[in-house]
Amino acid sequence: MEIRFDNRTVVVTGARDGLGRCISERFIESGANLYCCDIDPDGLESIAAKGAHVRTVDLTDDKALRAWIGDIEQETGRAIDILINNAGGFAHAVPRPLEEVTDSEWDAVMARNPRIAFAVSRAVVPAMKRAGSGRIVNMSSGAGVAASRTKLHPYTAAKHAIVGLTRQMAMELGPFGITVNSVAPGFVLSNAFTKADWERYSPEAQKAHVENTFMRRIGRPDDIASTTLFLASDHASWLTGQVILVDGGR
């Protein structure tokens, strides 16, 4: 089964490193006309060198976000075909007892996760509706379907919110030919943060993690990218409102 995105306009948020970068590179390899952004420009230049249109955008700034999406639609003369809502993260939150979680921590994580996914989707959907087609893939997490080993209350709540948003959007947008699905990655060595997290595990803890995974290995960015590209493709045209847990079996 070959998956190609020739003549498709694809938007990926949070693209400079980790899963976003891998997903972006896979779309480029598959022929997509790729537009991607990040709040941090470091790393975007290498994606641009491969053919992507990149921009530094603070997606919590709705004016800047709408300007970016408007520029893409004007430049291409059409609706965005595929949106990958990958931007998110911990927003510097740290594990702490519930009673010690601050309002600022909670708000920052919510702003970086469901708020951005909602805001970017809101910006692209009107043109998708007029076009009568579209694909939206929201990046959730294993923390979006169960309590998280991160022990981060805001992060777990935020990723659960993305799952709920995915299902509600799918119900509304299905009649317009737009599918909305979510990828929920398990533990993946995707960037400096996850690698440092893994290295904090003792050898015994690392071994236990692997042995408790059906596939007996930890995840790779390509594992997540492959599922994302499938959901964005024509092969998934009757699949919507789904949350695909990609964790090697846990």
Protein Blocks (a to p, Z undefined) as FASTA:
>chain_A
ZZdfehiacddehklgmjllmmmmmmmmnopacddddfblghjlmmmmnopacddddfkl
mklmmmmmmmmmmmnopacfbdcdfbgcjkopacddfklpcfklmmmmmmmmmmmmmmmm
mmmmmmmmmnopacddddddfklmbccfklpaklmmmmmmmmmmmmmmmmmmmmnopacd
ddddddddfbfklmmmmmmpcfklmmmmmmmpmnlpacdfklmmmmmmmmmmmklmmggh
iacddehpZZ
